[in-house]
Amino acid sequence: MLLLNIIGYSASLCMIFGYLPQAIATIRTRNTDGIAMPTFCMLGLGSILFVIQGIMLENWPLVITNVITTICSAIIFAIKIVNDSRKNKR
């Protein structure tokens, strides 16, 4: 059981630290040219579904990890939408 928890918490840290640099870079630079919208939509949806699953299983590390990644995805998604709409107006 200890090994299972270590793997789970390690996966959580990897997910969070995988999303945070992209979110921070996007917030700072507002550059979303290299971001594929379908990819981020699917990643965001996957995170939301993992939140739901985590709540149903009462697996709080899963919930917390995916709430953080969902927030990061939502921020990046919003900036991407704004940038794309500005480009379409030009």
N, C-alpha and C positions, 0 to 999 in steps of 0.2 A: 504494500500500500504506500509506503514511503517513496519508493521509486516512481510510482504512478503520480503522486503529488509533485515530485520534483520535475517530472516531465511536463506535467500540466502547467506549473508555474513558469517553467522555462519557455514553453510555447507562448504563454501570455506575454512574457517580456519581449520575446521575438516579434510578436504581432504589434505590440505597442511601439517598440523602437523601430519597426519597419514602416509604420505609418507616420510617426511624428516628424521625421526629417522632411518628408515630402510636404506635409501640412505646413511646417514652419517655413520651408523654402517658398512655397506657394503664397503664403501670407506676406512674407517679406518682399518678394519680387513681383507678385501678381502675374507671373509668367505661367501660363497654362498651355502653351503651344504644344508641348510634348506629351500632354496627358490625353489618353484615349477615353472619351466619354463612355462608351459601352463597357470598358474595363472597370472604370470607377463606379459605374452604376451597379454592375454585378458584384463587385467587392462590397459596396455599401449595402446592397440587399442581403448578401451573405452574412454580413455583420449583424444586421437587424434580425435575421432568422436565428443566428446563434444566440442573440440576447433572449429571444423568445424561448429557445430550447433551454438555455441556462436557467431561466426563471422556472420553467416547467420541471426541470431536474433539481432545482435548488442548488445549482452549481455556480456559486457567486464569483469565483475567479473567471469563469467563462462569461458571465454577465458583465462584470466590470471591464474586462479586456475588450469586449465587443461594443460596449457603450463608448469607450474611448475611441476605438477605431471607427465607429459609426459617426461620431462627432467630427473626427478628422476628415472622413469621406464627405460629410455634409458641407464642411467649410470649403474643401477643394472643389466640390461640385458647384457650390454657389459662385465661387470666384470664376470658375470655368464658364458657367452660364452667362455671367455679366460680361466677361471678355468676349465670348462668342457673339453675344448680341451686339456689342459695340462694333465688332468686325463686320457684321452683316449690315449695319447702318451705313458703313463707309462705302 
